[in-house]
């Protein structure tokens, strides 16, 4: 099952939600401002990242700058608590299932969440549209 971590005011979050709905992909949505993200959820997200907290925390966001902290020097447990207390520092949307993670909305990248049989069908359609000499 896909989980979409979002916020109501986020345009990219609305695009991600619409894309999932248009493709009939089941998902659960969790508003990071109204529903507390658990340590377990954050750890699961971080396990799927390539760059750890740098991938899910927006250090350029106003919420992060207002904290005036150096996250690089913090132990992981403190970082998790910081995210829970200040969810505005998270990049959004975050889409996650048991194997994949996508931070932000990119229509090309979000296709990885399509079921394999649908991805094969779409690839076949694209292939059929290519010129013969390609």
C-alpha positions in Angstrom: 0.0 0.0 0.0 1.3 3.5 -0.9 1.2 6.2 1.7 1.1 9.8 0.6 2.5 12.2 3.2 1.1 15.6 2.3 -0.3 18.9 3.4 -3.5 20.6 2.4 -1.8 23.8 1.1 0.8 22.0 -1.1 0.2 22.1 -4.8 2.5 19.2 -5.5 0.7 17.1 -3.0 -2.6 17.8 -4.7 -1.0 16.8 -8.1 0.4 13.6 -6.6 -3.0 12.7 -5.1 -4.8 13.4 -8.4 -2.3 11.3 -10.3 -2.8 8.3 -8.0 -6.5 8.7 -8.2 -6.5 9.0 -12.0 -4.5 5.8 -12.3 -6.7 4.0 -9.8 -3.8 3.3 -7.5 -4.9 2.6 -3.9 -3.2 4.8 -1.3 -3.6 6.2 2.1 -3.0 9.9 2.8 -1.5 11.4 5.9 -1.5 15.1 6.4 1.7 15.9 8.2 0.2 18.9 10.0 -2.9 17.2 11.4 -1.7 13.6 11.9 1.5 12.9 13.9 4.1 10.9 12.0 5.5 8.1 14.2 9.1 7.2 14.8 8.5 4.0 12.9 7.1 5.8 9.9 10.0 8.2 9.8 12.6 5.4 10.2 10.9 3.4 7.3 11.0 6.5 5.1 14.7 7.1 6.0 15.6 3.5 5.2 14.4 4.1 1.6 16.4 7.3 1.1 19.8 7.5 -0.5 20.8 10.7 1.3 19.2 10.2 4.7 17.6 13.3 6.3 18.9 15.6 3.5 16.4 13.9 1.2 13.3 14.6 3.3 14.1 17.8 5.1 14.0 21.1 3.3 16.8 23.1 4.8 15.8 26.1 2.6 12.3 26.2 4.0 11.2 29.1 6.2 10.2 26.6 8.9 13.7 25.1 9.0 15.5 28.5 8.8 13.4 29.8 11.7 14.7 26.9 13.9 18.3 28.1 13.3 19.9 24.7 14.0 22.6 22.5 12.5 20.8 19.2 11.8 24.1 17.5 10.8 25.2 17.5 14.4 22.0 16.0 15.9 21.5 12.4 16.8 18.8 10.6 14.8 16.4 10.4 17.7 16.5 14.1 18.1 16.0 14.7 14.3 12.9 12.4 14.4 11.5 14.4 17.3 12.3 17.7 15.5 10.4 16.5 12.4 7.4 15.5 14.5 7.4 18.8 16.3 7.9 20.9 13.2 6.5 19.0 10.2 6.8 22.1 8.0 10.5 21.2 7.6 9.6 18.1 5.6 9.7 18.2 1.8 6.3 17.3 0.4 4.8 15.2 -1.0 6.5 12.0 0.1 5.2 8.8 -1.4 6.3 5.6 0.0 5.5 1.9 -0.2 7.5 -1.0 1.2 10.2 -0.7 -1.5 10.1 2.8 -3.0 10.3 6.4 -2.0 9.5 9.5 -4.0 10.1 13.0 -2.5 8.3 15.8 -4.4 6.1 15.4 -7.4 7.5 14.5 -10.8 5.2 12.8 -13.3 7.9 10.7 -14.8 9.2 9.5 -11.5 5.8 8.8 -10.0 5.2 6.2 -12.7 7.4 3.8 -10.6 4.3 3.4 -8.4 2.2 2.0 -11.3 1.7 -1.8 -11.0 4.1 -3.7 -13.2 1.5 -4.9 -15.7 0.3 -1.3 -16.3 4.0 -0.1 -16.7 4.5 -2.8 -19.3 1.4 -1.8 -21.2 2.4 1.9 -21.2 5.9 1.0 -22.4 4.4 -1.1 -25.1 2.2 1.8 -26.2 5.2 4.1 -26.3 7.2 1.6 -28.3 4.4 1.3 -30.8 4.4 5.1 -31.3 8.1 5.2 -32.2 9.1 5.7 -35.8 10.2 2.5 -37.6 13.8 3.9 -38.1 14.2 4.7 -34.4 
